[in-house]
Amino acid sequence: MTIYTGYMQNQQLDGRPKISVSMACHICRAYQRWQRDCGRNFGFLFLDLTEAFYRVLRPLALGGQWNDETIAKMAQRLRLPDDVLADLHVKLQEPHSLELAGAPSHHQRYIRSLHQDTFFYVDGQTDICRTELGSRPGDSFADIIFGYLWARLLRQLQDDLQQVGLLEVVSQPTVLGLNGQHSSTELPLLGPTWCDDLAVVGAADSPNAIVNKMGTIASYLLDHCEAMAMTPNLKRGKTEILFGFAGKNSRSAKRTYFPHDNGGWLPVVCSHRTVHLHITGEYQHLGGLLHHGGDQRKEMKRRLAMAHVSFGEHRKLLFHNRDFTVERRFQLFRTLVLSKLVYGTESWILRTDKSRFGLHCAIIRLYRRLLRVAPDAHLTDDDICSQLGAVSPTVLLRVQCLRYLGLVYKTAGADIWAIFLHDKVWIELIGADLRWMYLQLHHSSALTDPDLHFEEWEHILRQYPGFWKRLVNRAGEHGSRPST
């Protein structure tokens, strides 16, 4: 794991210990809000690969013996253009990914041996076959093999973009925490990656500049994928570009690149071909919805719809089953419904009172459905929460954010903290949640006001993550009690 994580590109998050997938989505949202606050144009290039694990060219990732006939068969199987074979031969002459990662020779040999012979059990008999393409079927080690090769591609892409001045940078924070300040040292910022889901970020001062920049970045990325025998999925909803235009000529750019609700197309000239990438106004990335406006209202509606659909699927069998106690039904409700609703809410910013009040009422309606409360029953929100033993919607969202803060302190590196510190609205939201937590605990805890002595809180966040979770749960239980 030390070798693997040390070789990964800085924003390549999958496979790292205790990293949450929601952090990758938060990076995109934080970068988007940062650029909007600065009044700059921004772009996201989203890439998705076709059969990423099954099309891994093992000699590039693991090394080993290969010949021209084997490579020709692989190219034919992957339907690679003839022009790509020359580039592929050049790549095969270079050190493979395990060697570039600095893995010991015995480490390289046993990984190659592990993936060389595949065993299939058919009708109680063992069938042995030697495979040379892709990862082993059903192997949990597949994402690691792909990760080595993907890290190699991302590193080369980062170096190429840096040489031509297209790579984004972010100022390194002086301290990894909410009190960190930006220094003069710059860190490279390519964009978050989770498995084969990549989001390359870019920003520019004018709409035309960001379109040209993202088109050039797309050309470099597609060329690197082709050279590594990887096949991007260029269909709509898979590999797309999202633009956020601002400032002068932004309206003209919107009319040009969004001629209708479905968006337009951007021609990208690559080394061996020209492709057209779809321009979108919203993209579903890692389970979360990114909108060009930077608002989470549409994501909120989508999550509420998913929660109601999930409730309907289990309503008769579980949630309205009289053989279950209310406590048991609410426990199932939290697992099957509430978990879908609150996914990603730790990075939401609802800017209007109408949106916040709408979310509050929607969660209360779900609580009422669980209790089978009649529409004309005059029960207060506190009555509903008390009967279920549930926290109020506001407390629910606060607890979600505070738990996530503990995870960020535990796992985020300098490049991630540098982006989060630019997300001023999120920082203010976390500050308000910490002050609320202090008000819930100040009679039963020695912790002082976080606005005056935040170092005490940071010490717990850094050194005692388990105790931090218990403090957050205690604050949530206290905050859910009706006021007297």
C-alpha positions in Angstrom: 0.0 0.0 0.0 2.9 2.4 0.7 4.4 1.8 -2.7 1.0 2.2 -4.4 -0.1 5.4 -2.7 3.3 6.9 -3.1 3.2 6.4 -6.9 -0.4 7.7 -7.3 -1.0 11.1 -8.7 -1.8 13.6 -5.9 -5.6 13.9 -6.7 -6.0 10.2 -7.4 -8.1 9.3 -4.4 -9.4 5.8 -4.9 -7.4 3.1 -3.1 -6.1 5.5 -0.5 -6.8 4.4 3.1 -10.0 5.7 4.6 -10.7 8.2 1.8 -14.4 8.8 1.1 -15.7 9.1 -2.5 -17.7 12.2 -1.4 -14.4 14.0 -1.0 -13.7 13.8 -4.7 -17.1 15.3 -5.5 -16.5 18.0 -2.8 -13.3 19.0 -4.6 -15.2 19.7 -7.8 -17.9 21.7 -5.9 -15.3 23.7 -3.9 -13.3 24.5 -7.1 -16.4 25.6 -8.8 -17.5 27.9 -6.0 -13.9 29.3 -5.7 -13.8 30.3 -9.4 -17.3 31.7 -9.3 -16.4 33.9 -6.3 -13.3 35.1 -8.3 -15.5 35.9 -11.3 -13.5 33.6 -13.5 -14.6 31.2 -16.2 -14.1 27.5 -15.4 -14.4 24.1 -17.0 -14.5 20.4 -16.1 -13.5 17.7 -18.5 -15.2 14.5 -17.3 -13.8 11.2 -18.6 -15.1 7.7 -18.4 -13.4 4.6 -19.8 -15.0 1.7 -21.6 -14.4 -1.6 -19.7 -11.5 0.0 -17.8 -10.4 -3.0 -15.8 -10.8 -5.6 -18.7 -8.9 -3.6 -21.2 -5.7 -3.1 -19.1 -2.6 -3.8 -21.2 -0.7 -5.8 -18.7 2.9 -5.3 -20.1 2.4 -1.5 -19.6 1.3 -2.0 -16.0 3.2 -5.1 -14.8 5.9 -5.7 -17.4 6.8 -9.3 -18.3 7.5 -11.1 -21.5 5.8 -10.0 -24.7 6.3 -10.2 -28.5 4.9 -8.5 -31.5 2.4 -11.2 -32.2 0.9 -10.9 -28.7 0.7 -7.1 -29.0 -0.9 -7.4 -32.4 -3.6 -9.8 -31.0 -4.2 -7.4 -28.1 -4.6 -4.4 -30.5 -7.0 -6.4 -32.7 -9.0 -7.4 -29.6 -9.2 -3.8 -28.4 -9.9 -2.6 -32.0 -7.0 -0.1 -31.9 -6.3 2.0 -35.0 -3.2 1.0 -36.9 -1.6 4.4 -36.3 -1.6 3.7 -32.6 0.6 0.6 -32.8 3.7 2.7 -33.3 3.0 4.8 -30.2 2.2 1.6 -28.3 5.5 0.1 -29.2 7.3 3.2 -27.9 5.4 2.9 -24.6 6.3 -0.8 -24.2 10.0 0.1 -24.5 9.7 2.3 -21.4 9.8 1.0 -17.9 6.4 -0.4 -16.8 4.3 1.1 -14.0 5.5 -1.2 -11.2 9.1 -0.4 -12.0 8.3 3.4 -12.1 6.6 3.1 -8.8 9.8 1.7 -7.3 8.4 -1.7 -6.4 11.0 -4.4 -5.4 11.7 -7.1 -8.0 10.1 -9.8 -5.9 7.0 -7.7 -5.6 6.9 -7.3 -9.4 7.3 -11.0 -10.0 4.6 -12.3 -7.6 2.0 -9.7 -9.0 2.8 -10.9 -12.6 2.6 -14.5 -11.5 -0.7 -13.8 -9.8 -2.3 -12.4 -12.9 -0.7 -14.7 -15.5 -2.7 -17.9 -14.8 -6.4 -17.8 -14.3 -8.4 -20.7 -12.8 -12.0 -21.3 -13.8 -14.2 -23.9 -12.0 -16.7 -25.5 -14.4 -18.9 -28.5 -13.2 -16.5 -29.3 -10.4 -13.4 -29.4 -12.6 -10.6 -26.9 -12.8 -9.9 -25.3 -16.1 -6.5 -23.4 -16.3 -5.9 -20.8 -19.0 -3.2 -18.2 -19.5 -4.5 -14.7 -20.0 -2.5 -11.7 -21.2 -5.1 -8.9 -21.3 -7.0 -7.2 -18.5 -7.3 -8.0 -14.9 -8.3 -11.4 -13.5 -12.1 -11.9 -13.7 -13.7 -11.2 -10.4 -10.4 -10.3 -8.7 -10.6 -7.6 -6.0 -7.0 -6.7 -6.9 -8.2 -5.4 -10.3 -8.5 -1.8 -9.2 -4.9 -1.8 -8.0 -3.6 -3.1 -11.3 -5.6 -0.5 -13.1 -4.6 2.2 -10.6 -0.8 1.6 -11.4 -1.4 2.2 -15.1 -3.8 5.0 -14.5 -1.4 6.8 -12.2 1.3 6.5 -14.9 -1.1 8.2 -17.4 -2.1 10.9 -15.0 1.5 11.7 -14.1 2.4 12.0 -17.8 -0.6 14.2 -18.5 0.2 16.4 -15.6 3.8 16.9 -16.8 2.7 17.7 -20.4 0.1 20.2 -19.3 2.6 21.8 -17.0 5.1 22.2 -19.8 2.6 24.0 -22.1 1.2 26.2 -19.2 -2.3 24.6 -19.1 -2.0 23.0 -15.7 -3.9 24.6 -12.8 -2.1 25.4 -9.6 -3.2 26.1 -6.0 -1.3 27.8 -3.2 -0.1 25.4 -0.5 -1.6 26.0 2.9 0.7 26.8 5.8 -1.3 24.5 8.1 -3.5 21.5 7.2 -6.7 22.8 8.9 -9.4 25.4 9.0 -6.9 28.0 10.3 -4.5 27.4 7.4 -3.3 30.4 5.3 -2.2 30.2 1.7 1.6 30.5 1.1 3.6 31.4 -1.9 4.4 27.7 -2.8 2.3 26.4 -5.6 0.9 22.8 -5.9 -0.2 21.2 -9.2 -3.9 20.7 -9.6 -5.1 18.3 -12.3 -8.4 17.3 -10.8 -10.0 14.6 -8.7 -9.9 10.9 -9.9 -11.9 8.0 -8.5 -11.0 4.7 -10.3 -11.6 5.6 -14.0 -13.8 8.6 -13.3 -11.7 11.6 -13.9 -12.5 15.3 -13.7 -9.8 17.6 -15.1 -10.3 21.2 -14.0 -9.4 24.5 -15.7 -10.0 28.2 -15.4 -9.5 31.3 -17.5 -10.3 35.0 -17.6 -12.6 34.9 -20.7 -15.1 32.5 -22.2 -13.1 31.9 -25.4 -10.0 31.2 -23.4 -11.6 28.5 -21.3 -13.1 26.8 -24.4 -9.7 26.7 -26.1 -8.0 25.6 -22.9 -10.4 22.7 -22.2 -10.3 21.6 -25.9 -6.5 21.4 -25.8 -6.5 19.6 -22.5 -9.0 17.1 -24.0 -6.7 16.5 -26.9 -3.8 15.7 -24.6 -5.9 13.4 -22.5 -7.4 11.4 -25.4 -4.0 11.0 -27.0 -2.5 9.6 -23.7 -5.5 7.2 -23.4 -5.0 6.0 -27.0 -1.2 5.5 -26.4 -2.0 3.4 -23.3 -4.6 1.3 -25.3 -7.4 2.7 -23.2 -10.8 3.5 -24.8 -12.7 6.5 -23.6 -16.4 6.3 -23.7 -17.3 9.3 -25.8 -21.1 8.9 -25.4 -23.3 11.6 -23.9 -23.3 11.4 -20.1 -19.9 9.6 -20.1 -17.1 11.8 -21.5 -18.4 15.5 -21.5 -17.2 19.0 -20.8 -19.0 21.4 -18.4 -18.4 25.1 -18.7 -19.2 27.9 -16.3 -19.1 31.2 -18.2 -18.8 34.6 -16.4 -18.0 38.2 -17.1 -17.8 39.8 -20.5 -19.1 37.9 -23.5 -20.5 35.2 -21.2 -24.0 35.5 -22.7 -22.7 35.2 -26.2 -20.8 32.1 -25.2 -23.9 30.5 -23.7 -25.8 31.1 -26.9 -23.0 29.6 -28.9 -22.3 26.5 -26.8 -25.8 25.9 -25.4 -27.9 26.4 -28.5 -30.7 24.3 -26.9 -31.4 22.5 -23.6 -29.2 19.5 -24.6 -26.1 21.5 -25.1 -23.7 21.7 -28.1 -20.6 19.9 -29.2 -16.9 20.8 -29.1 -14.6 19.5 -31.8 -11.3 18.2 -30.4 -8.3 17.6 -32.7 -6.2 14.6 -31.6 -3.1 13.2 -33.1 -4.8 10.5 -35.2 -8.4 11.7 -35.4 -10.9 14.4 -34.6 -13.7 13.7 -32.0 -16.7 15.7 -30.8 -17.3 16.0 -27.1 -20.7 16.9 -25.8 -21.0 20.2 -23.8 -23.3 19.8 -20.9 -24.8 22.1 -18.3 -24.9 19.5 -15.6 -23.1 16.2 -15.0 -23.7 13.3 -12.7 -20.2 12.6 -11.2 -19.6 10.0 -8.5 -23.2 9.9 -7.5 -23.5 13.7 -7.1 -24.9 16.2 -9.6 -22.7 19.1 -10.7 -24.5 22.1 -12.2 -22.9 24.9 -14.1 -24.6 27.4 -11.8 -22.9 26.0 -8.7 -26.2 25.6 -6.8 -27.4 22.3 -5.3 -31.1 22.9 -5.6 -31.5 20.4 -8.5 -29.3 17.9 -6.6 -31.5 18.4 -3.6 -34.7 17.6 -5.6 -33.0 14.6 -7.2 -32.0 13.2 -3.8 -35.4 13.7 -2.3 -36.9 11.9 -5.3 -34.5 9.0 -4.8 -35.5 8.8 -1.1 -39.2 8.7 -1.9 -38.7 6.0 -4.5 -36.7 3.9 -2.0 -39.4 4.4 0.6 -42.1 3.2 -1.9 -40.1 0.1 -2.7 -40.0 -1.0 0.9 -43.2 0.6 2.2 -45.5 -2.4 2.6 -42.9 -5.0 3.6 -40.9 -2.9 6.1 -41.9 0.7 6.9 -45.6 0.0 7.4 -45.2 -3.4 8.8 -47.0 -3.4 12.2 -45.0 -6.4 13.3 -42.0 -4.1 13.6 -41.6 -1.6 16.4 -41.3 2.1 15.5 -37.6 2.0 16.6 -36.9 -0.9 14.3 -38.7 0.7 11.4 -36.8 3.9 11.8 -33.6 2.0 12.0 -34.4 0.5 8.6 -35.5 3.9 7.3 -32.1 5.4 8.2 -30.3 2.6 6.4 -32.4 2.3 3.2 -33.8 5.9 2.7 -32.1 8.5 4.8 -28.6 7.3 3.7 -29.6 8.0 0.0 -30.9 11.4 0.9 -27.9 12.8 2.9 -25.2 11.4 0.5 -23.0 14.3 -0.4 -24.9 16.9 1.7 -21.6 17.7 3.5 -20.5 19.8 0.5 -24.0 21.3 -0.3 -24.5 25.0 -0.2 -28.1 26.1 -0.2 -28.0 29.8 -0.6 -31.6 30.8 -0.1 -34.0 30.5 2.8 -36.6 29.0 0.5 -34.2 26.1 -0.4 -33.3 25.4 3.2 -36.9 25.5 4.3 -38.0 23.3 1.4 -35.4 20.7 2.4 -36.6 20.8 6.0 -40.2 20.3 5.1 -39.4 17.5 2.6 -37.6 15.5 5.3 -40.4 16.0 7.7 -42.8 14.7 5.1 -40.7 11.5 4.9 -40.9 11.2 8.7 -44.7 11.6 8.5 -45.0 8.9 5.8 -43.0 6.6 8.1 -45.4 7.2 11.0 -48.5 7.0 8.7 -49.6 10.3 10.0 -52.8 11.6 8.4 -52.4 14.7 6.3 -54.9 16.7 8.5 -53.2 15.7 11.7 -51.9 18.8 13.5 -48.5 17.6 14.8 -45.5 19.9 15.2 -42.1 18.9 13.8 -40.9 18.3 17.3 -43.8 15.9 17.9 -42.9 13.9 14.7 -39.2 13.7 15.6 -40.0 12.7 19.2 -42.3 9.9 18.2 -39.6 8.5 15.8 -36.7 9.2 18.1 -35.2 11.1 15.2 -33.2 14.3 15.0 -34.6 17.4 13.3 -33.6 17.9 9.6 -31.3 20.9 10.6 -29.5 18.8 13.2 -29.3 15.9 10.7 -27.4 18.1 8.2 -25.1 19.6 10.9 -24.1 16.2 12.2 -23.4 15.0 8.7 -21.1 18.0 8.1 -19.3 17.7 11.4 -18.6 13.9 10.9 -17.2 14.7 7.4 -15.0 17.4 9.0 -13.3 14.7 11.1 -12.7 12.6 8.0 -11.2 15.6 6.2 -8.8 16.2 9.1 -7.8 12.6 9.1 -7.2 11.9 5.4 -6.9 15.1 3.3 -3.5 16.2 2.1 -2.1 19.7 1.3 -3.6 19.9 -2.2 -7.1 19.0 -1.0 -7.0 21.5 2.0 -5.7 24.2 -0.4 -8.9 23.9 -2.5 -11.2 23.6 0.6 -9.7 26.8 2.1 -10.7 28.7 -1.0 -14.3 27.6 -0.5 -15.2 30.5 1.7 -18.9 29.7 2.0 -18.3 26.1 3.1 -15.7 27.3 5.7 -18.3 29.7 7.1 -20.9 26.9 7.2 -18.5 24.7 9.1 -17.8 27.5 11.5 -21.5 27.9 12.2 -21.8 24.1 12.8 -18.9 24.2 15.3 -20.5 27.1 17.2 -23.8 25.1 17.3 -21.9 22.1 18.6 -20.2 24.2 21.3 -23.7 25.4 22.5 -24.9 21.8 22.8 -21.9 20.6 24.8 -20.6 23.6 26.8 -22.5 22.5 30.0 -21.1 18.9 29.8 -17.7 19.4 28.3 -14.5 21.4 29.1 -14.2 22.5 25.5 -14.2 26.3 25.1 -15.6 28.6 22.4 -14.1 27.4 19.0 -14.0 31.0 17.8 -11.5 31.8 20.6 -9.7 28.5 21.2 -10.0 26.4 18.1 -6.7 24.7 18.8 -8.4 22.5 21.4 -11.0 21.3 18.9 -8.3 20.7 16.3 -6.3 18.6 18.7 -9.3 16.3 19.1 -9.9 16.2 15.3 -6.3 15.3 14.6 -5.5 12.9 17.5 -8.8 11.4 18.6 -11.1 10.8 15.7 -13.1 8.2 17.6 -13.7 10.7 20.4 -14.7 13.4 17.9 -17.4 11.1 16.5 -18.8 10.5 20.0 -18.8 14.3 20.7 -20.7 14.9 17.4 -23.3 12.2 18.3 -23.7 13.6 21.8 -24.3 17.1 20.3 -26.8 15.6 17.9 -28.7 13.9 20.6 -28.9 17.0 22.7 -29.8 19.2 19.8 -32.7 16.9 18.9 -34.5 17.4 22.2 -37.4 19.7 22.1 -36.8 23.0 23.8 -38.7 23.7 27.0 
